[in-house]
Amino acid sequence: MLNLRSIAALSVLTLSLTACGDGSNSNNLSVLQTSLISGTAATANGPITNAMNATVTLKDSSGPAKTASTTVDSQGHFAFTVDQVEGFATPWMIEVSYQIGGTTYYLHSAVTFADYANGNATVNVTPLTDVVVGNILGNDPHSVFANGGFAAALTSTALTSGVQSLNTLLQPLFSGLGITSTNPDLLHQAFTVNHTGLDALIDAVHVNIDPLSKTEVITNALNGNSISGTLNAPPTTPLSTVGSASLSDQQSIASFLNSLAAIFANQPTPTSPSLLAFFDQSNFVQDGVSLSAYLQKTISNTQVTGGALAFTDIVLASTPSFATLPAGASSPYLVSFTAIQNNKPTGRYNYIIYKTSAGSWRILGNQQRAKIDLKAFEGDNNNTLCSGLQLDITDNGAFKDSSNNPLPISYATVTGLGIDSNLLFFQNGSSTSLTLANGDVSSYAGTNTKPATNCYSNVYAMDDAHIGQINLSNLPANYTVTLYNVTGTQTTILATYPVQLFAPPLTSTDLTTTIFPSAMSVSPALSTSATSGTPLTVSWTVPSANTTLITSNNLLPSNLYLSVSGTAGGGHSLTNIPLGYTQVTVTPPATTSANAGKITVGYIDSFFRNIWTSPASGF
């Protein structure tokens, strides 16, 4: 390993380096005149700035490792001076930590002796450099940065090869984004965050790394096409550009959604003209819910109103075949996005958005007549661990016959990877959400269908062999949900909907108690609180894996679910857990002589796996 004293002997330090970008910004960091390494930190959402609580940390290869930190300016520029890295042994890893809302994210890059010896003094940090480094390491970059041991892997040859391999996957996008080089230097090429050139590529390509399964998913944000693999075996098939939208449409829709968030921040009424102007008021449907009902529910959610809503990671795709577009609609897209609510990401959601004849965007909703939500699931139910697929199928009463009479969903079948035969979900008569059956469609017996009992009520438990059928080189995985109505002897297909799984459930190797909350306590006892109608306080300890597992964000608290039953009444409640909380006060549904109760604390990870903990009874 070479350190900075070696470099000085080679007279490398006589270089005078300038800022990345076009050099015209007079507000660049003042240290740039004496900097050794400088670059730009950016994502598809724009530059990473001090307003995002950003810190750039450089770690060397010595033992114990030396570190240096610096800040970024309003354009994402950063620099390290000669004095900051005196005596540091190469290669170096760079980590940028930043926050969206209250959630911390990390991106990485690398510096070798050859970088500045050859004049490559610019080293960028973006999602593209992050996946290059991850592929070379064959591991989650954040974990490696924290633990060290990267010296042998991060060579100049490996980095050059890694950039070339990624460029091969991205090359179909280059011409449409105005990139003329067939092998742009993603690591060292100076760029400005202005939606052109290399920055346009960063806008158009979304990268997700799952440290649990070591999976990487690379998505063309202009058509929704994805390629995937593992950090040890990256994808090899280039991204498709078939049906790609223009980058200007993506940016325009992002601006449109940001404007919608600003309207919600002003706490409008459901009938506010400024709010309604964003929606197709005649044809909107979201999960079987009308516009008025949807807005009423959304506005009553304090996570959304009052400035707590944001849209990120926006991906455009073709509209689904079941959707009917209004006359005169143009440039229609299925727009998926991550919603940031109350300073934390809550999940991926879809809208169909189109342009009117007047050139204005309108939200049509997802045009589904029922709610269908599929996630990987990890559960600790009374000290029994289970892993599988969690499917929420909710009938919101949107299906009607020709006389406008309700056609309720009687049952649903699900097909896809890791499923031996059609999964059966059925209406049990006591909830709008369907329950997983203990058998396939041949076991359907109306509300008397036998439910599955080996995990949670809507979770299909899977062993390692079935989880292994979910191909890590073909994510997101596609599933098909078919909804049926049974009236007398007549069975009718109501609808068939596609649904995607963004990450596989965890195998037994990764499914450990460290990912679950622990030490849960309740005061006073649930039975006492339920019968007296007094609040109770639920406390727990955060998962011990919280700081080591997740690269794009930590394990995040999501919801606390409380149910209670008794001789006279009962019910359930769902309470959102604010970011950082390990204690929630909640009032259970009132009942008398409470004889059963259950409390579940839910977390999510960066791929929106649901991670639920339900302690043994006795609360």
C-alpha positions in Angstrom: 0.0 0.0 0.0 1.1 3.5 -0.8 0.6 6.4 1.6 0.6 10.1 1.0 4.3 10.4 2.0 5.1 8.1 -1.0 3.0 10.3 -3.2 4.8 13.4 -2.1 8.1 11.8 -3.0 6.7 11.3 -6.5 5.8 15.0 -6.7 2.2 14.2 -7.2 1.2 16.8 -4.7 2.3 19.6 -7.0 -0.9 19.2 -8.9 -3.4 22.0 -8.6 -6.9 20.6 -8.9 -10.1 22.3 -9.7 -13.7 21.7 -8.8 -15.9 19.2 -10.6 -18.5 20.6 -12.9 -18.0 23.5 -15.4 -15.9 25.6 -13.0 -18.2 28.6 -13.3 -19.7 28.4 -9.8 -18.0 31.0 -7.6 -19.5 29.3 -4.5 -17.5 26.1 -4.8 -15.7 24.9 -1.6 -12.8 27.3 -0.7 -10.4 24.3 -0.2 -10.4 23.4 -3.8 -7.3 25.3 -4.6 -5.4 22.9 -2.3 -7.5 19.8 -2.8 -6.1 16.4 -3.6 -9.4 14.7 -4.5 -12.7 16.3 -5.3 -16.0 15.2 -6.8 -19.8 15.4 -7.0 -22.3 13.5 -4.9 -25.7 13.2 -6.5 -28.7 10.9 -6.9 -31.6 10.8 -9.3 -33.3 13.2 -7.0 -30.6 15.9 -7.4 -27.4 16.9 -5.7 -26.6 15.7 -2.2 -26.3 18.8 -0.1 -25.7 20.1 3.4 -29.4 20.6 3.7 -29.7 16.8 3.7 -27.3 16.5 6.7 -24.7 15.1 4.3 -21.2 14.0 5.4 -18.5 12.7 3.1 -16.1 10.3 4.9 -12.9 8.9 3.5 -11.3 5.8 5.0 -7.9 4.5 4.2 -6.6 0.9 4.1 -4.3 0.9 7.1 -5.0 -0.9 10.3 -6.4 0.7 12.4 -8.0 2.7 9.6 -7.6 6.4 9.3 -10.6 8.6 8.4 -11.2 12.1 7.2 -14.5 13.9 6.7 -15.7 16.9 4.7 -19.0 18.6 3.7 -20.7 19.3 0.4 -21.9 22.5 -1.1 -25.3 23.3 -2.7 -24.3 21.6 -6.0 -23.1 18.4 -4.3 -19.4 19.3 -4.6 -16.9 18.0 -2.0 -13.1 18.0 -1.7 -10.4 16.5 0.5 -7.2 18.5 1.0 -3.6 17.3 1.1 -3.4 17.9 4.8 -6.5 15.9 5.6 -5.1 12.7 4.1 -1.5 13.0 5.0 -0.1 9.5 5.7 -3.3 7.7 4.5 -2.7 4.3 2.8 -4.3 3.6 -0.5 -6.8 2.5 -1.7 -9.4 4.6 0.0 -13.2 4.2 0.2 -15.5 7.2 0.2 -18.9 7.1 1.9 -21.5 9.8 1.6 -24.2 9.6 4.3 -27.3 11.8 3.8 -30.9 12.0 4.9 -34.3 12.2 3.2 -36.7 13.1 5.9 -35.3 11.5 9.0 -33.9 8.4 7.2 -30.2 7.9 6.5 -28.9 6.7 3.2 -25.4 5.8 2.1 -23.5 5.8 -1.2 -19.9 4.8 -1.9 -17.0 5.3 -4.2 -13.2 4.4 -4.2 -9.9 6.1 -4.8 -6.6 4.4 -5.8 -3.1 5.7 -6.0 -3.4 5.6 -9.8 -6.3 8.0 -9.7 -4.3 11.1 -8.8 -1.0 9.8 -10.1 -2.7 9.7 -13.5 -4.5 13.0 -13.0 -7.9 11.5 -12.2 -8.4 13.8 -9.3 -12.2 13.8 -9.7 -13.9 10.9 -7.9 -17.8 11.0 -7.9 -20.2 9.4 -5.5 -23.5 8.3 -7.1 -25.7 5.3 -7.2 -23.7 4.1 -10.2 -20.4 4.3 -8.4 -22.0 2.5 -5.4 -23.0 -0.5 -7.5 -19.6 -0.6 -9.2 -17.9 -0.8 -5.8 -20.5 -3.3 -4.5 -19.9 -5.6 -7.4 -16.1 -5.5 -6.9 -16.5 -6.2 -3.2 -19.2 -8.8 -3.7 -20.8 -7.4 -0.6 -22.9 -4.5 0.7 -20.5 -1.4 0.4 -21.8 0.1 3.7 -20.9 -3.0 5.7 -17.5 -3.2 4.1 -16.9 0.5 4.7 -17.8 0.0 8.4 -15.7 -3.1 8.9 -12.7 -2.5 6.5 -10.9 -5.2 4.5 -11.3 -3.6 1.1 -7.6 -3.0 0.2 -7.0 -6.1 -1.9 -10.3 -5.7 -3.9 -10.3 -2.0 -4.8 -7.5 -1.9 -7.4 -7.4 0.4 -10.4 -7.8 -2.5 -12.7 -10.9 -3.7 -10.9 -12.5 -0.3 -10.9 -11.9 0.2 -14.6 -13.3 -3.2 -15.3 -16.3 -2.6 -13.0 -17.1 0.7 -14.8 -16.9 -1.0 -18.2 -19.2 -3.8 -17.1 -21.8 -1.4 -15.9 -21.5 0.7 -19.0 -22.3 -2.4 -21.1 -25.6 -2.8 -19.2 -26.5 0.9 -19.5 -25.3 1.5 -23.1 -28.7 1.2 -24.8 -29.7 4.4 -22.9 -26.7 6.5 -23.9 -27.8 7.9 -27.3 -31.3 8.9 -26.0 -29.7 10.8 -23.1 -27.1 12.6 -25.3 -24.1 10.5 -24.1 -21.7 10.1 -27.1 -19.0 8.0 -25.4 -19.5 4.2 -25.4 -17.6 4.0 -22.2 -18.0 7.1 -20.1 -16.0 7.2 -16.9 -18.8 7.0 -14.3 -16.2 7.2 -11.5 -14.0 10.1 -12.6 -15.8 12.2 -15.2 -16.6 15.7 -13.8 -20.3 16.6 -14.2 -22.8 19.2 -13.2 -26.2 18.4 -11.8 -28.2 19.8 -14.6 -30.1 16.8 -16.1 -27.7 16.4 -19.1 -24.9 14.0 -19.9 -23.8 11.9 -17.0 -26.4 13.5 -14.7 -29.1 12.5 -17.1 -27.9 8.9 -16.8 -28.1 9.2 -13.0 -31.6 10.5 -13.4 -32.7 7.7 -15.7 -31.1 4.7 -13.9 -32.3 3.7 -10.4 -30.1 1.2 -8.4 -31.2 -0.7 -5.4 -28.9 -3.0 -3.3 -30.4 -5.4 -0.8 -27.7 -6.2 1.8 -29.8 -9.2 3.2 -29.9 -11.2 0.0 -26.9 -9.3 -1.7 -29.3 -8.6 -4.5 -28.9 -5.6 -6.9 -31.7 -4.3 -9.1 -31.0 -1.8 -11.9 -34.1 -0.1 -13.3 -34.6 2.1 -16.4 -36.8 4.8 -14.8 -38.1 5.8 -18.2 -39.9 2.5 -19.0 -39.8 0.4 -15.8 -37.6 -2.3 -17.3 -35.3 -3.9 -14.6 -32.3 -6.2 -14.6 -31.1 -7.9 -11.5 -28.5 -10.2 -10.1 -26.4 -10.5 -6.9 -23.3 -8.5 -5.9 -21.3 -11.6 -6.6 -23.0 -12.3 -9.9 -24.2 -9.0 -11.4 -26.7 -8.9 -14.2 -25.3 -9.4 -17.7 -28.3 -8.5 -19.9 -28.4 -4.7 -20.9 -31.3 -2.6 -20.0 -34.1 -2.4 -22.5 -35.1 1.0 -23.9 -38.3 -0.3 -25.6 -41.2 2.1 -24.8 -39.0 4.5 -22.9 -40.4 7.9 -22.0 -38.5 11.1 -22.5 -36.4 12.3 -19.6 -38.3 15.6 -19.8 -41.6 13.8 -19.1 -40.1 12.1 -16.0 -38.8 15.4 -14.7 -42.1 17.1 -15.5 -44.1 14.4 -13.6 -41.6 14.7 -10.7 -42.3 18.4 -10.6 -46.0 17.8 -10.8 -46.0 15.4 -7.8 -43.8 17.8 -5.8 -46.4 20.5 -6.4 -49.1 18.0 -5.2 -47.1 17.5 -2.0 -47.0 21.3 -1.5 -50.7 21.5 -1.8 -51.1 18.7 0.8 -48.7 20.7 3.1 -51.3 23.5 3.2 -53.9 21.1 4.7 -56.6 21.5 2.0 -60.1 20.2 2.2 -61.1 17.3 0.0 -63.1 19.7 -2.2 -60.4 22.3 -2.5 -60.2 23.4 -6.2 -56.4 23.6 -6.0 -56.2 20.0 -4.9 -58.8 18.6 -7.3 -57.0 20.2 -10.2 -54.4 17.4 -9.9 -56.9 14.6 -10.4 -59.2 13.2 -13.1 -62.4 14.0 -11.2 -64.6 11.8 -13.4 -62.6 8.6 -13.8 -60.2 8.4 -10.8 -60.1 5.0 -9.0 -57.4 3.9 -6.5 -57.7 0.3 -5.2 -61.5 0.4 -5.7 -61.9 3.8 -3.9 -63.5 6.9 -5.4 -61.7 10.2 -5.6 -63.8 11.8 -2.8 -63.2 8.9 -0.4 -59.5 8.7 -1.3 -58.9 12.4 -0.7 -60.9 12.3 2.5 -58.8 9.4 3.9 -55.6 10.9 2.6 -56.2 14.4 4.1 -57.2 12.8 7.5 -53.7 11.2 7.6 -51.4 13.6 9.5 -48.4 11.9 7.9 -49.5 13.4 4.5 -50.8 16.8 5.4 -48.9 19.6 7.0 -45.7 19.2 5.0 -44.9 15.6 5.8 -45.3 14.1 2.2 -42.7 13.7 -0.5 -42.3 11.6 -3.7 -38.9 10.0 -4.6 -37.5 7.3 -6.9 -40.1 8.0 -9.7 -40.2 5.3 -12.4 -42.4 5.5 -15.5 -43.8 2.4 -17.3 -46.5 1.6 -19.8 -50.1 1.6 -18.6 -51.5 -1.8 -17.7 -53.9 -3.5 -20.1 -56.9 -3.4 -17.7 -56.8 0.5 -17.5 -59.2 2.5 -19.6 -57.9 6.0 -20.5 -60.3 9.0 -21.0 -60.8 10.4 -24.4 -58.1 12.9 -25.4 -55.5 11.5 -23.0 -51.9 11.5 -24.2 -48.5 10.5 -22.8 -50.1 8.1 -20.3 -47.7 6.3 -17.8 -47.9 4.0 -14.9 -45.9 6.0 -12.4 -44.4 4.2 -9.4 -42.8 6.1 -6.6 -41.7 5.8 -3.0 -43.8 7.9 -0.6 -42.0 9.6 2.2 -44.5 10.2 5.0 -43.6 11.6 8.4 -39.9 11.6 7.5 -39.7 7.9 6.5 -40.4 5.8 3.4 -43.6 3.8 3.7 -43.7 1.8 0.5 -43.9 1.8 -3.3 -47.2 3.1 -4.8 -48.6 3.5 -8.3 -50.7 6.1 -10.1 -51.6 6.3 -13.8 -50.9 9.8 -14.9 -51.7 11.2 -18.3 -51.6 14.6 -20.1 -54.8 16.4 -21.1 -55.4 18.0 -24.4 -54.4 21.3 -22.7 -51.0 19.8 -21.8 -51.7 19.4 -18.0 -51.0 16.2 -16.1 -53.8 14.4 -14.4 -53.8 11.5 -11.9 -56.2 8.7 -12.8 -55.4 6.5 -9.8 -54.2 2.9 -10.4 -57.6 1.9 -11.9 -57.7 -1.3 -9.8 -61.1 -2.2 -8.3 -59.5 -3.8 -5.2 -56.5 -3.3 -3.1 -53.7 -5.8 -3.8 -50.4 -5.4 -2.0 -47.6 -8.0 -2.1 -44.5 -7.9 0.1 -41.9 -10.2 1.4 -42.6 -11.0 5.0 -40.6 -12.0 8.1 -42.5 -12.8 11.3 -41.7 -13.6 14.9 -45.0 -15.0 16.1 -44.8 -16.1 19.7 -41.1 -17.0 19.3 -41.7 -18.9 16.1 -40.0 -17.4 13.0 -41.6 -17.6 9.6 -40.7 -16.2 6.2 -42.9 -15.9 3.1 -45.2 -13.7 1.0 -47.7 -11.4 2.6 -50.6 -10.5 0.3 -53.2 -8.0 1.3 -56.3 -8.3 -0.9 -59.0 -5.9 0.2 -62.5 -5.7 -1.3 -63.6 -2.0 -1.3 -67.0 -2.7 -2.9 -66.1 -1.4 -6.4 -67.3 -4.4 -8.4 -70.9 -4.2 -9.7 -73.1 -6.1 -12.0 -75.1 -4.7 -15.0 -77.8 -3.5 -12.6 -75.2 -1.8 -10.3 -75.7 -4.4 -7.6 -72.5 -5.2 -5.6 -70.4 -8.2 -6.7 -68.3 -9.0 -3.7 -65.0 -10.8 -4.0 -65.6 -14.4 -2.9 -62.1 -15.6 -3.3 -58.8 -15.0 -5.2 -56.1 -17.1 -6.6 -52.4 -16.2 -6.8 -49.7 -17.6 -9.1 -46.0 -16.9 -9.3 -42.5 -18.0 -8.3 -42.2 -20.1 -5.2 -45.9 -21.1 -5.3 -46.6 -24.8 -6.0 -50.2 -24.3 -7.1 -52.7 -21.6 -7.1 -52.8 -19.9 -3.7 -56.3 -19.5 -2.4 -57.4 -16.4 -0.5 -61.1 -16.3 0.6 -63.6 -14.0 2.2 -64.2 -15.3 5.7 -67.3 -13.1 6.3 -65.9 -10.9 9.0 -63.5 -8.7 7.2 -63.1 -6.8 3.9 -59.6 -8.4 3.6 -59.2 -11.9 2.3 -57.7 -14.7 4.4 -55.2 -17.3 3.2 -56.7 -20.8 2.9 -55.1 -24.0 4.0 -55.2 -25.4 0.4 -55.7 -24.5 -3.2 -58.9 -23.5 -5.0 -60.2 -27.1 -4.8 -60.6 -26.6 -1.0 -62.8 -23.5 -1.4 -66.0 -23.9 0.7 -67.2 -20.3 1.0 -66.8 -18.7 4.4 -66.3 -22.2 5.8 -63.0 -22.6 4.0 -60.3 -23.7 6.3 -57.7 -21.0 6.9 -54.0 -21.5 7.0 -52.5 -21.4 10.5 -48.8 -21.8 10.1 -47.9 -18.1 10.1 -50.0 -14.9 10.0 -53.5 -14.8 8.4 -52.5 -13.4 5.0 -48.9 -14.8 4.9 -47.9 -17.7 2.7 -45.0 -19.4 4.7 -42.1 -20.6 2.5 -39.2 -22.9 3.1 -35.7 -22.3 1.6 -36.4 -24.4 -1.4 -39.5 -22.3 -2.4 -37.8 -19.0 -1.6 -34.9 -20.2 -3.9 -37.3 -20.4 -6.8 -37.6 -16.6 -6.8 -34.8 -15.9 -9.3 -32.5 -13.2 -8.1 -31.6 -12.4 -11.7 -35.2 -11.6 -12.6 -36.4 -9.1 -10.0 -38.9 -7.7 -9.5 -40.7 -11.0 -9.6 -44.1 -11.0 -11.3 -47.2 -12.6 -9.8 -50.8 -12.8 -11.0 -53.9 -12.3 -8.8 -57.3 -13.3 -10.2 -60.5 -12.2 -8.3 -63.7 -14.2 -8.4 -67.3 -13.8 -7.3 -69.5 -16.8 -6.5 -73.3 -16.3 -6.6 -75.2 -19.5 -6.2 -73.7 -21.9 -8.7 -72.3 -19.1 -10.9 -68.6 -18.3 -10.6 -67.4 -15.1 -12.3 -63.9 -13.7 -12.9 -64.1 -10.1 -11.7 -60.5 -9.0 -12.6 -57.0 -10.2 -13.1 -54.2 -8.0 -11.9 -50.4 -8.2 -12.1 -48.4 -7.5 -9.0 -44.7 -7.3 -8.3 -42.4 -8.5 -5.5 -39.3 -6.3 -5.1 -37.3 -8.6 -2.9 -37.4 -12.2 -1.9 -38.3 -13.4 1.6 -35.3 -14.3 3.8 -33.9 -17.8 3.8 -33.2 -19.5 7.1 -29.6 -18.3 7.0 -30.7 -14.7 7.2 -33.9 -15.1 9.2 -32.6 -14.5 12.7 -34.0 -12.8 15.8 -31.6 -9.9 15.2 -33.9 -8.3 12.7 -36.9 -8.2 15.0 -37.8 -5.8 17.9 -37.2 -7.4 21.3 -37.9 -6.9 25.0 -41.5 -5.8 24.4 -43.5 -4.7 27.4 -47.0 -3.4 28.0 -48.3 -1.3 30.9 -50.9 -1.8 32.3 -51.9 -5.3 31.2 -53.8 -5.4 27.9 -56.8 -7.1 29.6 -57.0 -4.4 32.2 -56.7 -1.6 29.8 -59.3 -3.1 27.4 -61.9 -3.5 30.1 -61.3 -0.1 31.7 -60.9 1.9 28.4 -57.6 3.3 29.6 -54.5 3.9 27.4 -51.6 1.5 27.6 -47.9 2.0 26.8 -46.1 -0.5 24.6 -42.3 -0.4 24.7 -39.6 -2.4 22.9 -36.0 -2.5 21.9 -34.9 -1.8 18.3 -33.6 -4.7 16.2 -30.0 -5.4 17.0 -29.3 -5.6 13.3 -30.5 -2.1 12.8 -27.1 -0.5 12.2 -25.5 -3.3 10.1 -28.0 -4.8 7.7 -29.5 -2.0 5.6 -27.5 0.0 3.1 -30.1 2.4 1.7 -31.8 3.0 5.0 -32.0 1.5 8.5 -34.7 -0.9 9.6 -37.6 1.5 10.2 -40.6 1.2 12.5 -43.9 1.1 10.6 -47.1 0.2 12.6 -48.3 -1.1 15.9 -51.3 -3.4 15.5 -53.5 -4.1 18.5 -56.4 -6.5 18.6 -58.6 -7.5 21.6 -61.7 -9.7 22.0 -64.0 -10.3 24.9 -67.4 -11.5 25.9 -69.0 -8.2 24.8 -67.2 -6.7 21.9 -63.7 -6.2 20.7 -61.9 -4.9 17.7 -58.5 -3.7 16.6 -56.5 -0.6 16.1 -53.6 0.4 13.9 -51.1 3.1 15.1 -48.3 4.5 13.0 -45.0 4.5 14.8 -43.0 7.7 14.3 -39.4 7.5 13.2 -37.0 6.7 16.0 -39.7 5.8 18.5 -39.5 2.7 20.7 -42.6 3.4 22.7 -46.2 4.1 21.7 -49.2 4.9 23.8 -52.5 3.5 22.5 -56.0 2.9 23.7 -57.3 -0.5 22.9 -60.9 -1.1 21.6 -63.2 -1.2 24.6 -64.7 -4.6 25.6 -65.7 -6.4 28.7 -64.1 -9.5 30.2 -61.3 -9.4 27.7 -60.2 -13.0 27.0 -57.8 -12.6 24.1 -55.4 -9.9 22.9 -52.5 -9.5 20.6 -49.9 -6.7 20.0 -47.7 -6.7 16.9 -44.9 -4.2 16.3 -44.0 -3.8 12.6 -40.8 -2.7 11.0 -39.8 -2.4 7.3 -36.5 -2.6 5.5 -35.1 -0.8 2.5 -37.0 -3.2 0.1 -40.2 -2.8 2.1 -40.2 -6.3 3.6 -42.6 -6.4 6.5 -40.9 -7.4 9.7 -43.5 -8.2 12.4 -43.0 -9.2 16.0 -45.9 -10.6 18.1 -44.8 -11.7 21.5 -46.3 -14.6 23.5 -49.7 -14.1 25.1 -50.0 -12.7 28.6 -50.4 -9.0 27.8 
